[in-house]
């Protein structure tokens, strides 16, 4: 893996980590059950994407 590719993967990991934490925070703060469930699903999806990027290393 080149240094540019490594920087891209590290950047993508950072973005996915932010999306995971924002989704989790939003799901905990929402009072609408359906919307909160959707945010939980988004958190799981971003966790999967994070893990896929992490496996590239």
NORMOVEN-V919215 format. One record per residue. PSI is psi as a letter, one per 30 degrees, with the letter a starting at -180 (999 if undefined). NEAR is the number of other ideal C-beta (glycine too) atoms within 12 Angstrom. Layout:
BEGIN
((PSI/NEAR) (PSI/NEAR))
END
This chain:
BEGIN
((k/11) (l/8) (e/9) (e/10) (e/14) (e/15) (e/13) (e/17) (e/23) (e/20) (e/15) (e/23) (e/25) (e/18) (e/18) (e/26) (e/22) (e/18) (e/25) (e/27) (e/20) (e/18) (e/29) (e/22) (e/17) (e/23) (e/25) (f/15) (f/13) (k/18) (f/11) (j/12) (e/11) (e/12) (e/17) (e/20) (e/16) (e/17) (e/27) (e/22) (e/18) (e/25) (e/27) (e/19) (e/18) (f/29) (e/22) (e/17) (e/24) (e/27) (e/18) (e/16) (e/25) (e/17) (f/11) (f/16) (999/15))
END
